[in-house]
């Protein structure tokens, strides 16, 4: 629903409610027809191709807006550029309402293919964009599954694309509308009906495009993706008279590409935050390698080392004929004064270590914690990038906090004298602990301005120590007297070092 979603995002507060039927009107020769319809309009039986007069007769009060294919295409390209910078190195526009992504070699940085697909749909939903995502062996299979099966996410296991696509209608083959209509007249209804047919008669009657699209949908034929490259992107490219495959040769050309790229970045006063290395093999496959950086950088030695560390993930096959290196994310970087012995001891630079770790385990796994203004312990901390600037905030120091805070409080069994006394013993994860010392209570009130359920909520926290010297942070939900303040159950929330 890209055209109607784009219009709603552009209109902002002036957009009609989501439950209002909305269609976009365009020209089909001399007819004025529906070119796009939102979910409410589709639920009432409206779809692209219906004449506007008929649509208005079927749905009184229908909202009709003029279509703008040019703005739709330009906005779709901007969305693809956003995905290029944040999702994967190979992204292209799949008009009129799709984007194709080659996530090979990049999915692990997002937690795997299912996590990547779910996160992408969720992020687009937060931005007001309805999306369906399918991951499959080929562009043609993913295109078909996303539009006819995904709800909203489908991840096809490797090797299963042909079986999944076989049962889909002929319209999933990315053919002109007249071709599926003619095939139906011949008795074909599904893609699988064509898979076993002789190719010569089909090619003679419908041209080579039909069999090519069929092979692409069944993952029998490759379909290279031409990556999106905006004019302002800094890129360096090298083509070889003879294909290269040796790791030493690849490393040498990576170094030359990095030097050329850094020279261009220096001319523009930029530093790279993300680099994409694309290796074009002679079999029309493109291998991609992405490295990220914690800070803008244009040091050729460090950038080349990060990329060369990933050579083992590059399968050159029968040879690489072209290599391209692009700074898909760049930020301003001013020249810096080199350190001298007279300046004293310089502050250690951890960016190299962080870059190395982040490119091995994913940027999301490298972070530091920052305080948040909240009395509720699990809300008083958040993750920020490892080298982010200091927020200037701090945790309260009048009450000690445990070194290890559990992701969520875990229920425990206790025996305690209400309302203000600590437990005599606790049982946590099947182990009983006798309480030797205790300090508290520290009362924490709920944040009523966030949730109505916390209007009267109270927690009483205690620091306890058992016979072995282990110290825990526990709390009772409620003040021990009024049932409206909590369930009066006890929970484990943290462990002191």
CORBEL-V810181 format. One record per residue. RES is the residue in one small letter. PHI is phi in degrees with one decimal (none if undefined). PSI is psi in degrees with one decimal (NA if undefined). Layout:
((RES/PHI/PSI) (RES/PHI/PSI))
//
This chain:
((x/none/36.9) (x/-58.3/-46.2) (x/-60.9/-43.6) (x/-73.1/-35.3) (x/-63.8/-42.1) (x/-62.9/-40.7) (x/-64.1/-41.1) (x/-65.8/-40.1) (x/-65.7/-37.8) (x/-69.7/-39.4) (x/-72.2/-31.7) (x/69.6/-128.9) (x/-65.5/-21.1) (x/-83.6/0.3) (x/-70.5/147.0) (x/-67.5/157.3) (x/-57.6/153.5) (x/-61.3/-27.8) (x/-81.8/-2.6) (x/-82.5/125.3) (x/-62.2/128.7) (x/-134.5/131.0) (x/-130.9/156.5) (x/-108.9/138.9) (x/-109.5/135.0) (x/-140.1/-176.8) (x/-106.6/134.0) (x/-123.0/92.5) (x/59.4/-116.0) (x/-94.8/-2.5) (x/-94.5/148.0) (x/-103.0/112.3) (x/-125.7/165.4) (x/-76.6/126.9) (x/-103.8/-20.7) (x/-158.5/149.9) (x/-142.1/141.1) (x/-80.2/179.8) (x/-62.3/-40.5) (x/-63.4/-39.4) (x/-69.8/-39.5) (x/-65.8/-34.3) (x/-64.8/-22.3) (x/-94.7/9.1) (x/95.5/6.9) (x/-90.6/141.8) (x/-152.2/160.9) (x/-56.9/138.8) (x/107.7/-21.2) (x/-72.3/140.8) (x/-66.5/144.4) (x/-61.8/-40.0) (x/-61.5/-41.1) (x/-68.2/-39.7) (x/-62.9/-40.5) (x/-69.2/-30.6) (x/-72.0/-35.5) (x/-73.8/-34.2) (x/-127.2/92.8) (x/-60.6/140.7) (x/79.1/15.8) (x/-65.1/134.1) (x/-86.2/122.1) (x/-118.9/126.7) (x/-125.8/150.4) (x/-69.8/140.5) (x/-77.7/150.5) (x/-137.8/79.9) (x/-58.5/-35.2) (x/-62.7/-44.8) (x/-67.6/-35.8) (x/-61.7/-44.1) (x/-67.0/-41.6) (x/-65.7/-40.4) (x/-69.9/-35.6) (x/-65.2/-36.7) (x/-67.3/-36.6) (x/-65.6/-37.6) (x/-65.8/-39.8) (x/-63.7/-37.3) (x/-65.4/-39.1) (x/-59.8/-42.6) (x/-68.3/-34.6) (x/-61.1/-39.3) (x/-76.4/-24.6) (x/-120.9/-19.9) (x/-107.5/-59.1) (x/-155.3/158.3) (x/-72.2/-24.5) (x/-113.5/106.4) (x/-137.4/138.7) (x/-144.1/155.8) (x/-79.1/135.8) (x/-119.4/78.5) (x/-64.1/155.5) (x/-93.1/-7.9) (x/-142.9/26.0) (x/-134.4/162.6) (x/-135.4/133.8) (x/-108.4/135.4) (x/-128.8/130.4) (x/-97.5/102.8) (x/-91.8/9.9) (x/-59.7/125.7) (x/83.1/-4.2) (x/-121.4/-17.0) (x/-62.8/-34.3) (x/-65.5/-24.2) (x/-71.3/-14.8) (x/-111.1/12.1) (x/93.2/13.7) (x/104.0/168.4) (x/-63.4/-47.5) (x/-59.6/-42.7) (x/-65.1/-38.9) (x/-62.0/-46.2) (x/-64.0/-44.6) (x/-63.7/-43.4) (x/-64.7/-37.3) (x/-66.6/-44.0) (x/-63.8/-42.3) (x/-65.0/-41.6) (x/-65.1/-41.5) (x/-67.4/-37.2) (x/-62.7/-39.9) (x/-63.1/-26.9) (x/-90.1/4.8) (x/83.9/22.0) (x/-114.8/124.3) (x/-80.9/126.3) (x/-138.2/150.2) (x/-129.9/136.6) (x/-125.5/132.3) (x/-128.9/137.5) (x/-116.9/124.6) (x/-147.0/-177.8) (x/-69.2/-25.4) (x/-141.9/163.3) (x/-60.2/-46.1) (x/-62.0/-40.6) (x/-68.1/-43.5) (x/-63.3/-40.0) (x/-58.8/-46.8) (x/-67.8/-45.1) (x/-68.5/-35.8) (x/-64.6/-34.8) (x/-92.0/-16.6) (x/-125.0/-12.4) (x/-129.2/-45.4) (x/-57.4/137.5) (x/-150.7/78.0) (x/-92.9/-1.3) (x/-126.9/138.6) (x/-142.0/126.0) (x/-117.2/107.0) (x/-82.6/130.2) (x/-63.0/148.2) (x/-54.9/134.5) (x/88.2/-3.8) (x/-104.1/1.9) (x/-62.1/-43.6) (x/-61.1/-43.0) (x/-67.0/-37.7) (x/-71.4/-36.4) (x/-77.5/-25.8) (x/-57.8/-32.6) (x/-88.7/4.6) (x/-86.4/157.3) (x/-67.5/163.3) (x/-64.7/-24.5) (x/-64.2/-14.8) (x/-78.4/0.1) (x/-90.5/5.9) (x/58.8/48.5) (x/-112.1/157.7) (x/-56.2/144.7) (x/-54.5/-29.8) (x/-68.8/-28.6) (x/-69.6/-50.6) (x/-59.1/-35.7) (x/-63.6/-42.3) (x/-67.7/-37.3) (x/-65.3/-36.3) (x/-65.8/-34.5) (x/-63.2/-25.4) (x/-88.6/-1.5) (x/101.6/3.9) (x/-89.7/133.6) (x/-121.8/-31.6) (x/-124.0/162.1) (x/-62.1/-37.5) (x/-61.3/-25.2) (x/-65.7/-25.8) (x/-90.2/-19.5) (x/-60.6/-35.3) (x/-99.1/6.0) (x/-82.7/149.7) (x/-58.9/137.8) (x/-78.3/-33.4) (x/-59.1/-49.6) (x/-62.4/-38.9) (x/-64.8/-41.8) (x/-67.4/-40.0) (x/-64.1/-35.3) (x/-88.6/-38.8) (x/-113.6/-1.4) (x/89.5/170.9) (x/-71.7/-17.5) (x/-64.4/-35.1) (x/-61.3/-51.4) (x/-68.3/-33.5) (x/-65.9/-44.6) (x/-65.7/-35.0) (x/-64.5/-46.0) (x/-65.6/-35.7) (x/-68.1/-39.6) (x/-68.4/-33.5) (x/-88.9/8.0) (x/61.6/32.0) (x/-95.8/-20.8) (x/-127.6/140.2) (x/-73.2/154.5) (x/-140.9/92.8) (x/-64.3/146.3) (x/-103.4/123.5) (x/-83.9/110.2) (x/-63.9/145.2) (x/-68.2/130.3) (x/-137.7/100.2) (x/-66.4/154.0) (x/-59.8/-33.1) (x/-80.4/-5.5) (x/-71.9/134.9) (x/-81.8/125.5) (x/-145.5/146.1) (x/-126.9/143.7) (x/-140.1/143.8) (x/-136.2/131.3) (x/-113.1/147.7) (x/-117.4/139.7) (x/-65.7/-35.4) (x/-124.3/138.0) (x/-59.1/145.6) (x/-111.4/152.8) (x/-146.2/-23.3) (x/-70.0/141.0) (x/-60.5/-38.1) (x/-64.7/-39.5) (x/-67.7/-41.5) (x/-61.6/-43.4) (x/-62.6/-39.3) (x/-64.2/-42.3) (x/-74.1/-29.5) (x/-61.6/-43.0) (x/-61.1/-42.5) (x/-66.2/-39.5) (x/-63.6/-42.9) (x/-62.2/-42.2) (x/-62.3/-42.1) (x/-65.9/-41.8) (x/-65.3/-44.0) (x/-64.4/-34.6) (x/-62.8/-42.1) (x/-68.3/-40.0) (x/-61.1/-40.4) (x/-63.7/-38.2) (x/-63.6/-32.5) (x/-94.7/-1.2) (x/68.9/35.5) (x/-117.8/160.2) (x/-129.0/145.0) (x/-80.1/135.9) (x/-107.6/-20.1) (x/-151.1/132.1) (x/-118.7/138.5) (x/-121.1/122.3) (x/-104.5/120.0) (x/-112.0/123.8) (x/-111.3/113.9) (x/-91.0/113.1) (x/-84.3/163.7) (x/-72.4/-11.4) (x/-94.5/18.7) (x/72.9/10.6) (x/-90.7/146.9) (x/-115.9/121.1) (x/-97.8/133.1) (x/-120.7/142.6) (x/-133.5/127.8) (x/-119.9/135.3) (x/-128.7/141.6) (x/-113.9/160.0) (x/-130.5/143.1) (x/-72.2/-28.7) (x/-135.6/157.0) (x/-58.3/137.4) (x/-149.7/143.4) (x/-140.9/38.0) (x/-86.0/110.2) (x/-57.9/-38.1) (x/-65.2/-46.0) (x/-68.6/-41.7) (x/-65.5/-41.5) (x/-64.8/-37.7) (x/-65.0/-41.7) (x/-62.4/-41.4) (x/-72.2/-39.5) (x/-67.1/-26.9) (x/-64.6/-18.8) (x/-99.0/5.9) (x/-60.9/-33.0) (x/-62.9/-18.8) (x/-87.8/-4.7) (x/-95.4/120.4) (x/-100.9/103.7) (x/-72.6/-11.9) (x/59.4/-128.7) (x/-82.9/-3.2) (x/140.6/152.8) (x/-106.7/126.8) (x/-101.7/-19.5) (x/-147.0/138.5) (x/-125.1/135.7) (x/-130.5/137.3) (x/-123.2/123.6) (x/-127.2/140.3) (x/-91.7/87.5) (x/-71.1/-17.6) (x/-138.5/116.6) (x/-133.4/148.5) (x/-134.5/157.2) (x/-58.3/139.5) (x/-142.0/111.8) (x/-83.3/150.3) (x/-61.0/145.4) (x/-119.6/147.9) (x/-70.6/131.8) (x/-68.6/146.0) (x/-70.7/148.5) (x/-130.2/163.7) (x/-66.2/-24.7) (x/-76.3/-15.7) (x/-80.7/-4.0) (x/86.4/-163.7) (x/-78.3/119.8) (x/-78.1/152.2) (x/-66.6/132.4) (x/-61.3/140.1) (x/-99.1/109.9) (x/-93.0/-0.6) (x/-63.0/-35.2) (x/-63.5/-44.8) (x/-63.7/-43.6) (x/-64.5/-40.6) (x/-62.6/-42.8) (x/-62.7/-46.5) (x/-66.7/-43.7) (x/-62.8/-36.0) (x/-78.9/-9.7) (x/-95.5/-40.3) (x/-113.9/-2.3) (x/101.3/140.6) (x/-63.6/-30.1) (x/-68.6/-16.0) (x/-88.7/-8.1) (x/-112.9/114.2) (x/-158.6/172.5) (x/-133.3/165.8) (x/-99.2/143.4) (x/-131.1/146.6) (x/-75.1/153.0) (x/-126.3/141.4) (x/-71.5/87.0) (x/-155.5/138.1) (x/-81.1/-23.4) (x/-72.9/118.9) (x/-55.6/-43.9) (x/-70.7/-12.1) (x/-103.3/0.4) (x/-91.6/11.0) (x/-144.8/148.2) (x/-145.5/160.8) (x/-90.5/138.5) (x/-133.2/159.2) (x/-54.9/150.5) (x/-58.2/-35.0) (x/-108.9/21.9) (x/-66.6/153.5) (x/-65.3/152.0) (x/-62.4/132.2) (x/-75.0/-16.7) (x/84.6/-7.5) (x/-93.1/164.6) (x/-146.9/163.6) (x/-83.9/149.4) (x/-63.1/138.7) (x/-103.1/0.9) (x/-80.7/-15.3) (x/-128.8/130.1) (x/-65.6/149.2) (x/-122.3/147.0) (x/-68.8/152.5) (x/-69.3/-29.8) (x/-123.0/113.2) (x/-99.2/126.1) (x/-65.6/148.6) (x/-56.8/-35.1) (x/-150.2/146.8) (x/-58.9/139.9) (x/-111.2/131.2) (x/-63.9/145.1) (x/-133.0/160.1) (x/-98.0/137.7) (x/-143.6/169.7) (x/-135.3/116.9) (x/-145.2/154.3) (x/-94.0/117.4) (x/-81.8/151.4) (x/-101.2/-15.4) (x/-115.1/1.8) (x/-93.8/146.5) (x/-75.0/166.8) (x/-67.6/153.1) (x/-82.3/-28.8) (x/-157.4/158.4) (x/-133.8/155.9) (x/-127.3/115.0) (x/-129.1/126.8) (x/54.1/38.7) (x/81.8/3.3) (x/-114.5/130.3) (x/-93.1/135.0) (x/-124.8/126.5) (x/-84.2/131.1) (x/-82.6/121.2) (x/-96.4/-42.1) (x/-136.6/155.3) (x/-152.2/150.8) (x/-139.1/133.7) (x/146.1/-173.6) (x/-88.7/153.8) (x/-107.1/117.3) (x/-90.8/130.6) (x/-122.6/125.7) (x/-94.4/153.4) (x/-70.5/159.3) (x/-94.2/88.7) (x/-65.0/-22.7) (x/-77.9/-7.5) (x/-101.9/-40.3) (x/-140.5/135.3) (x/-62.3/-31.0) (x/-65.6/-16.7) (x/-100.0/13.7) (x/-59.6/-41.0) (x/-116.5/10.0) (x/-68.1/142.0) (x/-139.5/144.1) (x/-128.2/136.8) (x/-113.0/113.2) (x/-96.1/142.6) (x/-130.7/143.3) (x/-100.0/122.8) (x/-124.8/158.0) (x/-133.8/134.1) (x/-95.4/-175.1) (x/-64.2/-26.7) (x/-87.8/-3.8) (x/95.8/-3.2) (x/-70.8/138.6) (x/-118.0/137.8) (x/-129.7/160.3) (x/-118.2/111.4) (x/-123.5/162.6) (x/-147.3/157.6) (x/-107.5/130.5) (x/-79.5/107.7) (x/115.5/164.2) (x/-88.6/2.3) (x/88.2/-2.8) (x/-129.7/-53.3) (x/-94.4/122.5) (x/-66.5/-21.3) (x/-70.3/-18.5) (x/-86.0/-11.2) (x/160.9/175.0) (x/-79.7/-10.5) (x/66.3/18.6) (x/-86.7/158.2) (x/-105.8/147.6) (x/-139.6/147.3) (x/-91.8/130.2) (x/-123.2/-17.0) (x/-167.4/166.3) (x/-131.5/127.6) (x/-79.5/155.3) (x/-65.4/NA))
//
